[in-house]
Structures are given as C-alpha cells and as structure tokens.
Amino acid sequence: MADTAPRPQSPPRGRRPLDWVLTALVGLASATAVHAAGVADRVYVSNEKDHRLQVFNTRGDRLGEIAVCQRPRHMMFLPGHAQIVVSCGDSDQLGIVDVAAGKLVDTVPVGESPEIFDLSPDGKTAYVSIEDDNVLAAYDIAGKKPLFQVPTGKEPEGVLVTADGRFAYVTSEAADAVYLIDLAQHKVVKTIKTGKRPRRLVLLAAANELWVSNELEASVAVIDTNTQQIKDKIAFNLPGVPATDITPVGMAISPDGTSVWVGLGRANRVARVNAADKTVTHQVPVGRRAWGLAMHPDGKTLYVANGLSDELTLIDTATAKPLRTVPTGRTPSGVLVEP
C-alpha cells in the first residue's frame, strides 16, 4: 500500500523550529490515524498469475498491491484482522500478510498445491486441502510445522471447520463427495455423496444447513448438518446457456442468512437464492468465469472475481444489479473484505 503520511520539509521562513516540529508531528499523527482507520475500508483480491493481492477500497477504487508467494488463491483474516493468511498453490506455502504494513511478512511451508483452507476458532491452526497428496493437512501457523493429515478423496478443495472446532467438512472434486472429519480423532467419520465435482462450502448455521456447489452438475446440494444427509438440491438454468457452461463454485451468504449468492462460473452470472424455499430469485450478469465471491459485512454489496476477464464486479444486493466493474490484474481468484 502507498505510504500517504506527509514527508518532513524544511522549516518555513519566519517560523521557529519548535513550532515547525510541533506542527509536523500533529500532521503526521493525523495522517497515521486516518490511514489506520481506513484499513477497515479494504477489499483484497488474489491474482493467481501476478502473484499479488490487489487492494481496493469497498467502493471499488484501487489502492495498491501486495507481492506475495506464487499463485495466491484463498485468503482469510487471522483473529484481530491484523494479518491475512493466503494459500499459494505454486510455492506450496501459506503466506502471512501484515495488513497495516501492506506486505508479506512470513510464510508457512505446506504440502504440494494447497487449495482452500480454514482456521481453528483460535486462529492457531490452519486446515488445508492438499490437492496433490489427497489429504486434509493441519499446520501450526506460529510454529510453521505440520500436525497431522487425514486422507480424503482425490482432488480435495473446499474446507469448512465447524464453529466449535471439532469437525471439518472437505469436498473431493474427483470423488463427488464431502468428507466429514473428526479433527480430534484425525479420521473421516462420514462420506456424503453430493453431485458432480463439488467445490466450495458455506454453512447456514441457524438452519443447520451446509451448502455445497457442484461445478459439473449446475447445482448446489444442501446437507442437513443434524443428519449429515442431502435434504435438497438447487438446480440452475439459464435460457440460451448450455448446462455445461453453468459451473457453480464460489458462494456468499447475506449477513441475515436469508439469501445465498452463487457464482455460476462460465455462465458469467451470479445467482441469488432464497435460503428458506431454495428458489432462484435473480441471475445477475457479471464478467467471465465468476467464481470468487465475498459479501460486505453490511450486506449491501457483493464482490465477484471474474477469473477470465481479469475484473472485479460490485453488485448492489438490494437491486441485484451491477454497480461497477474494475480491472484487477491477471486471473483474480479469491476475494476478502475487511469486516
């Protein structure tokens, strides 16, 4: 991020040195306070091909970029939101980004081709899907060391840790299933068939529902987390668009839990789904290959990474219409909004 603090200049003529020093210090403190307060007004987009995080304000104005490890994808804040963890698929690392400094400050080595991860409730452990090893792997972030691995189906991707930290759900793209893993026992306790090529997961805790996007089935499967069984499926159809181009991946929940937004990938749309009755209420045009989604904490704006058109689209959730589309750099993947 650019340094916006004023640079000290020579004292103006006619002013005493002490007066000038006090004025300069007050100005510097004011600029620092503004900068610190503005950190909350940030949206981060990971660029797989540029190996950077692009930084925007929440209105979509670009503020700068942060060089990170190779092929950054998924991102999460550590508790306190002072640091971002980012998975880097080509350097086999988790990168640690200092938000205030705007730079990569550390890395944690992981297995080959890390995909998605989730954190333990205390933020000390990262649970990472390791695509090339077909495992969910746990890592001590501060100690930079592996803790354990649990085999899954081939090509694991989505990871979601329950709020109590006891279990993790992991999707397997090749096995067409979600694995429920007991993190204390380090073993799979349930395998749930979901649909073709499941990718991402979101949890509607109040409804006891886990939603799973099925990329090659143009659907979302809804799992009852009490029974660990499929209770519903939501199919997506678009007039004039082949079913093979409707490839749902990323999802985002409205803060009140009444709707779920689903990126429809190569259909170049995002869909709004009513959470209660599972009806598709809106399909909003965006850029090419809409996958990464994130919701503003106030629920008014949805951010969509368009991976093949190198753009970020901002959507007004009240009207279900695009507000603006801005360039991001090459192959935007994940989106993270400062809460």
C-alpha positions as CSV (number, residue, x, y, z in Angstrom):
1,M,0.0,0.0,0.0
2,A,1.2,3.5,-0.7
3,D,2.6,5.5,2.2
4,T,0.3,8.5,2.5
5,A,2.0,10.1,5.5
6,P,3.4,13.6,4.9
7,R,7.2,13.9,4.4
8,P,9.1,16.3,6.7
9,Q,10.1,19.5,4.9
10,S,12.5,22.3,5.8
11,P,11.0,24.8,8.3
12,P,9.3,27.7,6.6
13,R,10.9,31.1,6.9
14,G,9.8,33.1,9.8
15,R,8.7,30.2,11.9
16,R,10.6,29.0,15.0
17,P,12.0,25.4,14.8
18,L,9.9,24.2,17.8
19,D,6.7,25.5,16.2
20,W,7.5,23.7,13.0
21,V,8.3,20.4,14.7
22,L,5.1,20.5,16.7
23,T,3.1,21.2,13.5
24,A,4.8,18.4,11.7
25,L,4.2,16.0,14.5
26,V,0.5,16.8,14.6
27,G,0.2,16.4,10.9
28,L,2.0,13.1,10.9
29,A,-0.2,11.8,13.8
30,S,-3.4,12.9,11.9
31,A,-2.3,11.2,8.7
32,T,-1.4,8.0,10.6
33,A,-4.8,8.0,12.4
34,V,-6.6,8.4,9.1
35,H,-4.6,5.6,7.5
36,A,-5.2,3.2,10.4
37,A,-8.9,4.0,10.4
38,G,-9.1,3.4,6.6
39,V,-7.7,-0.1,6.9
40,A,-11.3,-1.3,7.5
41,D,-12.3,0.1,4.2
42,R,-10.5,-2.6,2.2
43,V,-11.2,-5.4,-0.3
44,Y,-8.4,-7.8,-1.2
45,V,-8.3,-9.8,-4.5
46,S,-5.7,-12.5,-5.1
47,N,-4.2,-12.7,-8.6
48,E,-3.0,-16.2,-9.5
49,K,-0.8,-15.1,-12.4
50,D,0.5,-11.9,-11.0
51,H,1.4,-13.4,-7.5
52,R,-0.1,-10.4,-5.8
53,L,-3.0,-9.2,-3.8
54,Q,-4.7,-6.3,-5.3
55,V,-6.1,-3.8,-2.7
56,F,-9.3,-1.8,-3.3
57,N,-11.5,0.3,-1.1
58,T,-15.0,-1.0,-0.6
59,R,-16.3,1.3,-3.4
60,G,-14.0,-0.4,-5.9
61,D,-11.2,2.2,-6.2
62,R,-7.8,0.5,-6.5
63,L,-5.4,1.5,-3.7
64,G,-2.3,-0.6,-4.5
65,E,-1.0,-4.2,-4.5
66,I,1.0,-6.6,-2.2
67,A,3.5,-9.0,-3.6
68,V,3.1,-12.4,-2.1
69,C,4.0,-16.1,-2.7
70,Q,3.4,-17.9,-6.0
71,R,-0.2,-18.3,-7.3
72,P,-2.2,-16.9,-4.4
73,R,-5.8,-18.2,-4.1
74,H,-7.8,-18.4,-0.9
75,M,-7.5,-15.8,1.9
76,M,-8.6,-15.4,5.5
77,F,-8.0,-13.0,8.3
78,L,-6.3,-14.2,11.4
79,P,-8.2,-13.2,14.6
80,G,-7.9,-9.4,15.1
81,H,-7.7,-8.8,11.4
82,A,-4.2,-7.5,11.6
83,Q,-2.9,-10.3,9.3
84,I,-4.1,-12.2,6.2
85,V,-3.3,-15.8,5.5
86,V,-3.2,-16.7,1.8
87,S,-2.7,-20.1,0.2
88,C,-0.1,-20.1,-2.6
89,G,-0.6,-23.1,-4.9
90,D,2.7,-22.9,-6.8
91,S,5.1,-22.2,-3.9
92,D,3.4,-24.7,-1.6
93,Q,3.1,-22.1,1.2
94,L,0.7,-20.2,3.3
95,G,1.7,-16.5,3.1
96,I,1.2,-14.2,6.1
97,V,0.4,-10.6,5.1
98,D,0.7,-7.7,7.6
99,V,-2.4,-5.5,6.8
100,A,-1.1,-2.2,8.2
101,A,2.4,-2.6,6.6
102,G,0.9,-3.9,3.3
103,K,3.5,-6.6,2.8
104,L,4.2,-10.3,3.1
105,V,6.0,-10.8,6.4
106,D,6.2,-14.6,6.8
107,T,5.4,-17.9,5.1
108,V,4.4,-21.4,6.4
109,P,5.5,-24.4,4.2
110,V,2.7,-26.8,3.4
111,G,2.1,-29.8,1.0
112,E,2.1,-29.7,-2.8
113,S,-0.6,-27.5,-4.4
114,P,-2.6,-26.2,-1.4
115,E,-6.1,-25.2,-2.3
116,I,-8.7,-23.9,0.2
117,F,-8.1,-23.7,4.0
118,D,-10.0,-22.9,7.1
119,L,-8.7,-21.9,10.6
120,S,-9.3,-23.2,14.1
121,P,-11.5,-20.9,16.2
122,D,-8.4,-19.6,17.9
123,G,-6.6,-19.0,14.6
124,K,-3.6,-21.1,15.6
125,T,-4.1,-24.0,13.3
126,A,-4.7,-24.0,9.5
127,Y,-6.6,-26.9,8.0
128,V,-5.5,-27.1,4.3
129,S,-6.7,-29.2,1.4
130,I,-3.6,-30.5,-0.3
131,E,-4.6,-31.4,-3.8
132,D,-1.6,-33.4,-4.9
133,D,-1.5,-35.5,-1.7
134,N,-5.3,-36.0,-1.5
135,V,-5.4,-35.1,2.2
136,L,-6.6,-32.5,4.6
137,A,-3.5,-31.4,6.4
138,A,-3.3,-29.4,9.7
139,Y,-0.5,-26.9,10.4
140,D,0.7,-25.0,13.4
141,I,0.9,-21.5,12.0
142,A,3.2,-19.9,14.6
143,G,5.4,-23.0,14.8
144,K,5.4,-23.5,11.0
145,K,5.1,-27.2,11.4
146,P,2.7,-30.0,10.2
147,L,0.5,-31.5,12.9
148,F,-1.4,-34.3,11.1
149,Q,-3.0,-35.4,7.8
150,V,-6.3,-37.1,7.0
151,P,-6.7,-38.9,3.7
152,T,-9.7,-37.8,1.6
153,G,-10.9,-38.5,-1.9
154,K,-8.9,-37.2,-4.9
155,E,-8.5,-33.5,-5.5
156,P,-9.8,-32.1,-2.2
157,E,-10.7,-28.5,-2.3
158,G,-13.3,-26.8,-0.1
159,V,-12.7,-26.8,3.7
160,L,-15.0,-25.7,6.4
161,V,-14.3,-26.1,10.1
162,T,-17.3,-26.1,12.5
163,A,-17.7,-23.2,14.9
164,D,-16.7,-25.5,17.9
165,G,-13.5,-26.6,16.1
166,R,-14.4,-30.3,16.4
167,F,-15.1,-31.2,12.8
168,A,-14.2,-30.2,9.2
169,Y,-16.1,-30.7,6.0
170,V,-13.9,-31.3,2.9
171,T,-15.0,-31.5,-0.7
172,S,-13.4,-34.0,-3.1
173,E,-13.8,-33.0,-6.7
174,A,-12.9,-36.4,-8.1
175,A,-15.0,-38.5,-5.6
176,D,-18.1,-36.3,-5.9
177,A,-18.4,-36.3,-2.2
178,V,-17.9,-34.3,1.0
179,Y,-15.9,-35.9,3.9
180,L,-16.8,-35.1,7.5
181,I,-13.6,-35.3,9.5
182,D,-13.3,-35.6,13.3
183,L,-10.3,-33.3,14.0
184,A,-9.5,-34.8,17.4
185,Q,-9.5,-38.4,16.1
186,H,-7.9,-37.4,12.8
187,K,-10.3,-39.6,10.8
188,V,-13.2,-39.4,8.4
189,V,-16.5,-40.2,10.2
190,K,-18.9,-39.7,7.3
191,T,-18.8,-39.6,3.5
192,I,-21.7,-37.7,1.8
193,K,-22.2,-38.0,-1.9
194,T,-23.2,-34.6,-3.2
195,G,-23.1,-34.3,-7.0
196,K,-20.5,-33.9,-9.8
197,R,-17.3,-32.1,-8.8
198,P,-18.2,-30.4,-5.5
199,R,-16.1,-27.3,-4.9
200,R,-17.0,-24.9,-2.1
201,L,-18.9,-24.9,1.1
202,V,-20.9,-22.4,3.1
203,L,-22.8,-23.0,6.4
204,L,-26.1,-21.6,7.3
205,A,-25.8,-22.3,11.0
206,A,-29.3,-21.1,12.0
207,A,-30.9,-23.5,9.5
208,N,-28.4,-26.4,10.2
209,E,-27.6,-26.5,6.5
210,L,-24.3,-27.0,4.7
211,W,-24.5,-25.8,1.0
212,V,-22.1,-27.4,-1.5
213,S,-21.6,-26.1,-5.0
214,N,-21.4,-28.9,-7.7
215,E,-19.4,-27.4,-10.6
216,L,-20.2,-30.0,-13.2
217,E,-23.9,-30.6,-12.3
218,A,-25.0,-26.9,-12.4
219,S,-26.4,-27.4,-8.9
220,V,-25.9,-26.8,-5.1
221,A,-26.5,-29.6,-2.7
222,V,-28.0,-28.8,0.7
223,I,-26.9,-31.1,3.6
224,D,-28.8,-31.3,6.9
225,T,-26.0,-31.0,9.4
226,N,-28.0,-32.8,12.0
227,T,-28.4,-36.0,9.9
228,Q,-25.4,-35.4,7.5
229,Q,-27.8,-36.3,4.6
230,I,-28.7,-34.4,1.5
231,K,-32.0,-32.7,2.1
232,D,-32.4,-30.6,-1.1
233,K,-30.8,-29.7,-4.4
234,I,-30.9,-26.4,-6.2
235,A,-30.6,-26.6,-10.0
236,F,-29.5,-23.6,-12.1
237,N,-30.9,-23.0,-15.6
238,L,-30.2,-20.1,-18.0
239,P,-32.1,-19.6,-21.2
240,G,-29.7,-19.9,-24.1
241,V,-26.8,-21.0,-22.0
242,P,-25.7,-24.7,-22.3
243,A,-25.8,-26.6,-19.0
244,T,-22.1,-27.4,-19.4
245,D,-21.4,-23.7,-19.1
246,I,-23.3,-23.3,-15.8
247,T,-20.4,-24.1,-13.4
248,P,-21.2,-23.0,-9.8
249,V,-18.2,-22.6,-7.5
250,G,-18.0,-19.7,-5.0
251,M,-20.8,-18.8,-2.7
252,A,-21.5,-16.0,-0.2
253,I,-24.2,-15.7,2.5
254,S,-26.1,-12.5,3.3
255,P,-25.5,-11.3,6.9
256,D,-29.1,-12.0,7.9
257,G,-28.9,-15.5,6.4
258,T,-31.9,-15.0,4.2
259,S,-30.1,-15.4,0.9
260,V,-27.1,-17.2,-0.7
261,W,-25.3,-15.8,-3.7
262,V,-23.7,-18.4,-6.0
263,G,-21.1,-17.7,-8.7
264,L,-22.1,-19.6,-11.9
265,G,-18.6,-19.7,-13.4
266,R,-18.6,-19.8,-17.2
267,A,-22.2,-18.8,-17.4
268,N,-20.9,-15.3,-16.5
269,R,-23.7,-14.8,-13.9
270,V,-24.2,-14.9,-10.2
271,A,-27.5,-16.2,-8.8
272,R,-29.3,-15.1,-5.7
273,V,-31.1,-18.0,-3.9
274,N,-33.7,-17.5,-1.3
275,A,-32.4,-19.6,1.6
276,A,-35.8,-20.5,3.0
277,D,-37.5,-22.0,0.0
278,K,-34.4,-22.6,-2.2
279,T,-35.8,-20.6,-5.1
280,V,-33.5,-18.7,-7.5
281,T,-34.8,-15.1,-7.4
282,H,-32.1,-13.3,-9.5
283,Q,-29.4,-14.0,-12.0
284,V,-27.0,-11.1,-12.5
285,P,-24.7,-10.7,-15.4
286,V,-21.0,-10.2,-14.5
287,G,-17.6,-10.8,-16.1
288,R,-16.2,-14.0,-17.5
289,R,-15.9,-17.0,-15.1
290,A,-17.5,-15.7,-11.9
291,W,-16.0,-17.9,-9.1
292,G,-14.7,-16.0,-6.1
293,L,-17.4,-14.2,-4.1
294,A,-17.4,-12.1,-0.9
295,M,-20.1,-10.1,0.9
296,H,-19.6,-6.8,2.6
297,P,-20.4,-7.0,6.3
298,D,-23.4,-4.7,5.9
299,G,-24.8,-7.0,3.2
300,K,-25.3,-4.2,0.7
301,T,-22.5,-5.1,-1.7
302,L,-21.4,-8.4,-3.2
303,Y,-17.9,-8.6,-4.7
304,V,-17.3,-11.0,-7.6
305,A,-13.9,-12.1,-9.0
306,N,-14.2,-12.7,-12.8
307,G,-11.3,-15.0,-13.4
308,L,-11.2,-15.0,-17.2
309,S,-11.9,-11.3,-17.8
310,D,-9.5,-10.1,-15.0
311,E,-12.1,-8.0,-13.3
312,L,-13.9,-7.4,-10.0
313,T,-17.7,-6.7,-10.2
314,L,-19.5,-4.9,-7.4
315,I,-23.2,-5.8,-7.1
316,D,-25.9,-3.9,-5.3
317,T,-27.7,-6.7,-3.4
318,A,-30.9,-4.7,-2.9
319,T,-31.5,-4.2,-6.6
320,A,-29.5,-7.2,-7.8
321,K,-27.7,-5.0,-10.3
322,P,-24.0,-4.4,-11.0
323,L,-22.7,-1.1,-9.6
324,R,-19.3,-1.1,-11.4
325,T,-16.7,-3.5,-12.8
326,V,-13.0,-2.7,-12.3
327,P,-9.8,-4.3,-13.6
328,T,-7.8,-6.5,-11.1
329,G,-4.8,-7.9,-12.8
330,R,-4.4,-11.4,-14.2
331,T,-6.7,-14.2,-13.1
332,P,-8.4,-13.0,-9.9
333,S,-9.3,-15.9,-7.7
334,G,-10.3,-15.1,-4.1
335,V,-11.9,-12.0,-2.6
336,L,-11.6,-10.9,1.0
337,V,-13.5,-8.0,2.6
338,E,-12.3,-6.4,5.9
339,P,-15.1,-7.0,8.4
